[in-house]
Amino acid sequence: MNLLMSDSNGIIKHVVQIINEGQFDEAERMLKELLGNEPNNAEAHHQLGRVYSFIGLFDESLEELKVAVEILPNDPPIRVDLAMQYCMLGFNDEAKQEFEEVLRQDPNNEMAQRQIIYFR
């Protein structure tokens, strides 16, 4: 079990690197393969949501980020990305709610602090 978790973490780390390099197709392929083996891997859903956002699949991004939050509701970085996706799609009430939840969980979260001012 620990070896599998270690492998998953290594895959995620590599995926983040190739996302930053713009290799979105390869990142998507790797994440889908990982999710085929670990459908409840919140970070894999999170990163797939980021990939979809980068390539303009905003509805798909939103769905992946929602799944990630359902699996791991107390992870502010996932919630920040979900809130930002809501903003991009014009779902301001949902975005505000997510930023407020991030600040409830992490009052010093700089991104949420910067973004919440647009909703006050």
Backbone hydrogen bonds, N-H to C=O, Kabsch-Sander energy under -0.5 kcal/mol:
donor,donor_aa,acceptor,acceptor_aa,energy
5,M,1,M,-2.4
6,S,2,N,-2.7
7,D,3,L,-2.7
8,S,4,L,-2.5
9,N,5,M,-2.7
10,G,6,S,-2.3
11,I,7,D,-2.5
12,I,8,S,-2.7
13,K,9,N,-2.5
14,H,10,G,-2.3
15,V,11,I,-2.9
16,V,12,I,-2.7
17,Q,13,K,-1.7
18,I,14,H,-2.5
19,I,15,V,-2.6
20,N,16,V,-2.2
21,E,17,Q,-1.0
22,G,19,I,-1.8
23,Q,18,I,-2.9
24,F,22,G,-1.6
27,A,23,Q,-2.1
28,E,24,F,-2.8
29,R,25,D,-2.3
30,M,26,E,-2.5
31,L,27,A,-2.6
32,K,28,E,-2.6
33,E,29,R,-2.1
34,L,30,M,-2.5
35,L,31,L,-2.8
36,G,32,K,-1.6
37,N,33,E,-1.1
37,N,34,L,-0.7
38,E,34,L,-2.6
41,N,38,E,-1.8
42,A,40,N,-1.2
45,H,41,N,-2.0
46,H,42,A,-2.7
47,Q,43,E,-2.7
48,L,44,A,-2.3
49,G,45,H,-2.4
50,R,46,H,-1.9
51,V,47,Q,-2.5
52,Y,48,L,-2.7
53,S,49,G,-2.0
54,F,50,R,-2.5
55,I,51,V,-1.8
56,G,53,S,-1.2
57,L,52,Y,-2.8
58,F,56,G,-1.3
61,S,57,L,-2.3
62,L,58,F,-2.5
63,E,59,D,-2.1
64,E,60,E,-2.3
65,L,61,S,-2.6
66,K,62,L,-2.3
67,V,63,E,-2.1
68,A,64,E,-2.3
69,V,65,L,-2.2
70,E,66,K,-2.4
71,I,67,V,-2.2
72,L,68,A,-2.6
75,D,72,L,-1.0
78,I,75,D,-0.7
79,R,75,D,-1.9
80,V,76,P,-2.8
81,D,77,P,-2.0
82,L,78,I,-2.3
83,A,79,R,-2.8
84,M,80,V,-2.6
85,Q,81,D,-2.0
86,Y,82,L,-2.5
87,C,83,A,-2.3
88,M,84,M,-2.3
89,L,85,Q,-1.6
90,G,86,Y,-0.5
90,G,87,C,-1.4
91,F,86,Y,-2.7
92,N,90,G,-1.5
95,A,91,F,-2.4
96,K,92,N,-2.8
97,Q,93,D,-2.2
98,E,94,E,-2.3
99,F,95,A,-2.8
100,E,96,K,-2.7
101,E,97,Q,-2.1
102,V,98,E,-2.6
103,L,99,F,-2.3
104,R,100,E,-1.8
105,Q,101,E,-2.3
106,D,102,V,-3.3
109,N,106,D,-2.4
110,E,108,N,-0.6
113,Q,109,N,-2.4
114,R,110,E,-2.5
115,Q,111,M,-2.2
116,I,112,A,-2.7
117,I,113,Q,-0.7
118,Y,115,Q,-1.7
119,F,116,I,-2.0
120,R,117,I,-1.0
